[in-house]
Amino acid sequence: MAKRILTLLLALSMALSIAPAALAAAPDEDILPPPPADGPAAGVTLNTEQHINYIEGTGDGCFAPDARITRGEAALMLCRLLAEKVPVTVSYTDVSADSWYYDAALELGSLGVIRPDEDTFRGDEVITRGEFVRYITAFFPLRTDAEQFPDVDPDDENAPYILSAKAYGWLEGDEHGRMNSRDPLHRSDGVALLNRALGRAGDKTVIDAERPALYLDVVPGAWYYGDVMEATVPHQHAFGADGETWTSWTEADTGLPDGFRAEGAHLIDGWSYYYDTSAKDILRGRAKNGFTAGADGRFTSGDSWIDGQLREIVLKHTDSSMSREEMRKALYAYVRDTYTYLGRSHYPVGDTSFTRDAAKVMLQTGKGNCYCYASVFWYLSRWIGYDAKIYSGTLGVNIHSGGKAQDHAWVEIDGLIYDTQLEWRQLNTYHRDNYLWYFYGFKDTRDYWMYRK
């Protein structure tokens, strides 16, 4: 009897070893056996009924549409969409219990979808477009009723799955008809492909009107805009003659600070953004209320180097615990106390074309005249959201120059004068400590100092 049992066990062992041996051609790749024609290889399906959010932003107000997707991220996306819980039958030496994709890796591995017969999962490894197609197609019956992309090698392990995805209508070639299956997969491409496979199309009317999620790096009108909204905003839906209609939704938590969706400028990671309530979006490549935003939505001086310097100054001398007024005072003190005077060219009254050049000189050299002082403080004030105005006029100091007008530049905010250069002069040339903060938003002595625009 014992000999017979041993014989049966050996036979069973040999039978179970056939499949792994047949798939051993590329041990470093996660290879799936060909899925059966009458059902998905994974044995389970993805949830196409509930339109949950299966991917999130990066937590800093961005979505990173051009970022590459790693194997861990792909596993997490698919795991969130599983229609049922999966018994775990695998383990990986490089996936610890505290890994953010621990459950996803083990469940997708147990389903035979991602690296089922490997010791390692390689969760931080960027995956290709072809790989992701294979992962998704594993949840659907295999189809062959399509013509393969011209750049997909018939011997490519992903070829049958790419062909099936094309047959389902999930894939289209580039302008040359190519699949580019070996290229890295980007987040924008990933959500677009997965939405097609799930039959999720978004509701353009709701999305365009309500803007249910704001990502600083996702421009409304971008080819992937609707797909990002569909993938990140949980919603109830119905299908009709016009396709998918959202009946209710929950705005996505994109990681932007509370109160960001209020008209005006907002600091995020040292960059300044202006939220336009009428457009339900930040300014992008346009101006409003004196603020000009670049194509990336950030307030700009028009010079990327200056913008970088302004950001560093704001990060160093302000923090989120400060009120806007405290920030303004800190930046005023920074300009007044950091730079020294250097005689430079003057400008005609009313000419404010100097701001960019004057600011750059002072930021590069640490020195400048009144035009430089005013320009740097003007940019910084606007950076934190003030509609500051800069003036090139004259200054006639009654008791110091007999009322003789001198060319001068200064900043005004809400009708009050901020003159960092003149206060620097009083403190450092005349050693008048009683003038500390004297020119910070002063008005009563305006006529005494004879500021003339």
HELIX and SHEET records of a PDB file:
HELIX    1   1 ALA A    2  LEU A   16  1                                  15    
HELIX    2   2 ILE A   18  ALA A   22  1                                   5    
HELIX    3   3 ARG A   71  ARG A   80  1                                  10    
HELIX    4   4 TYR A  102  SER A  110  1                                   9    
HELIX    5   5 ARG A  129  THR A  137  1                                   9    
HELIX    6   6 ALA A  159  TYR A  168  1                                  10    
HELIX    7   7 ARG A  187  LEU A  198  1                                  12    
HELIX    8   8 LYS A  204  GLU A  210  1                                   7    
HELIX    9   9 TYR A  225  THR A  232  1                                   8    
HELIX   10  10 SER A  304  HIS A  317  1                                  14    
HELIX   11  11 ARG A  324  THR A  338  1                                  15    
HELIX   12  12 THR A  355  THR A  365  1                                  11    
HELIX   13  13 CYS A  370  TRP A  383  1                                  14    
HELIX   14  14 ASN A  398  SER A  401  1                                   4    
HELIX   15  15 THR A  420  ASN A  428  1                                   9    
HELIX   16  16 ASP A  433  TYR A  435  5                                   3    
HELIX   17  17 ARG A  446  TRP A  449  1                                   4    
SHEET    1   A 2 HIS A 235  GLY A 240  0                                        
SHEET    2   A 2 GLY A 243  TRP A 249 -1                                        
SHEET    1   B 3 GLY A 264  ILE A 268  0                                        
SHEET    2   B 3 TRP A 271  ASP A 276 -1                                        
SHEET    3   B 3 ASP A 281  ILE A 282 -1                                        
SHEET    1   C 2 ALA A 287  LYS A 288  0                                        
SHEET    2   C 2 PHE A 291  THR A 292 -1                                        
SHEET    1   D 2 THR A 340  TYR A 341  0                                        
SHEET    2   D 2 LYS A 367  GLY A 368  1                                        
SHEET    1   E 5 TYR A 440  PHE A 442  0                                        
SHEET    2   E 5 LEU A 416  TYR A 418 -1                                        
SHEET    3   E 5 ALA A 405  ILE A 413 -1                                        
SHEET    4   E 5 LYS A 389  GLY A 396 -1                                        
SHEET    5   E 5 TYR A 451  ARG A 452 -1                                        
END                                                                             
